[in-house]
Amino acid sequence: MTDKATLNIGDKSYDLPILKGSTGPDVVDVRKLYGEADVFTYDPGFTSTASCESKITYIDGDAGVLLHRGYPIDQLAEKSSFLEVCYLLLNGELPTAPEFAEFERNITYHTMLHAQFDRFFSGFRSDAHPMAIMTGAVGALSAFYADSLNVDDPKQREISAHRLIAKMPTIAARAFQYSQGRPFVSPRNDLSYAENFLRMSFSVPAEDWKPNPVLTRAMDRIFILHADHEQNASTSTVRLAGSSGAHPFACIAAGIACLWGPSHGGANQEALEMLQVIGSVDNIKDYVQGVKDRKYKLMGFGHRVYKNYDPRAKVMQKTCHEVLDLLGHGNDPLLQIAMELEKIALNDPYFVDRKLYPNIDFYSGITLRAMGFPSNMFTVLFALARTVGWISQWKEMFEDPQRKIGRPRQLYTGATHRDYLAIDKRG
Ligand code: COA
């Protein structure tokens, strides 16, 4: 196989190196193309563009494969824990027992928020969307933890990473409790990451949240499934923001803002709301016809990268059944609609031809709703879990000696040079 591609433009030809990864498609290196040939490459939506070199996450969308540092997502979801996956994503290897104990201690140590930070929440309207609170509150961390903002210092980068992973559950639970008009619950160091988050979210002064191993495991697994996903829109946002040297709290706030969009992290809320709109198994046929007539999309279906069953959706579906059975919601009408809709879509040529399979959002909304979270919290939970992926990718970018500020170019189609006209000479 050749290690270069040749591009002919007019009567000139240019050799472009072909770079090989450890797996996945090769890339054509166009970095010198503009300098040599005075042309840009054009790829809106980045469907054919590798924006960076990375060793963290690998996706084979056709095969339905997702690997973190080489480990398949289903093995991690089955055998690992979210904090262990955090260590893996950040450091590249699974921890030894002493390494894990130290990491867990570090995260636990950072779960509290500065007391003045709590006053920040009361500035928001009580009906504020919790994602609006998350975007503001995470950005504001920089005002409280100024001692870890020097992005050129690896130790400070590490402390910021630990702070973000540790404080996200506390912030997310506060955003939730605030929206419910309930007092904040402080973290407890003797609880696991997921257990602590559930307790901070659901305990009220009159009644402490009662631990349940099935729900804790489900929460932990949902966090694992959302931990990282290669160079998606929000991760690319974090990298782009970070490429200017912006501090990590600002970069993660930018990632949260991007994640909020309905085509990205907002999809699980939309998927659940779609099931509620469908309302009954009897209405599915008409709803699917509306999708085919292009009136709306089937939310929780389709993916830019997966053109096969999303491997996370398989685990999510199993977790969904476990949680609903435990809570006695096995006959939840929304679950019945979801299962029937999935069956129809997986057999209908419209969806089969377009390779539209259920994605992770399809079953996560039903599960989270059964666990007691309102739909506007779904994206918040996604942001909480994805923080480790964002910060791992951000850290990797800083460790890359080839780091450059991100600066895409454009195909300009606007007006060319023209001279200013005074207002009385226009029109
Ligand atoms: N429902 C119905 N049709 C869909 C669809 C969906 N959810 N997703 C894609 N399609 C159709 C498109 O209309 C298009 O059809 P066409 O070729 O006849 O025009 C075809 O499938 C290809 O879609 P395209 O928009 O090119 O795919 P994409 O890779 O750009 O989009 C998503 C990916 C995720 C944005 C898109 O599938 C979507 O909006 N899904 C619903 C939202 C969602 O669940 N997002 C969560 C992702 S984890």
Residues whose N, C-alpha, C, O or C-beta is under 5 A from the ligand:
A	BS01	COA	P262 S263 H264 A267 V291 Y296 K297 L298 M299 G300 F301 G302 H303 R304 R354 N359 D361
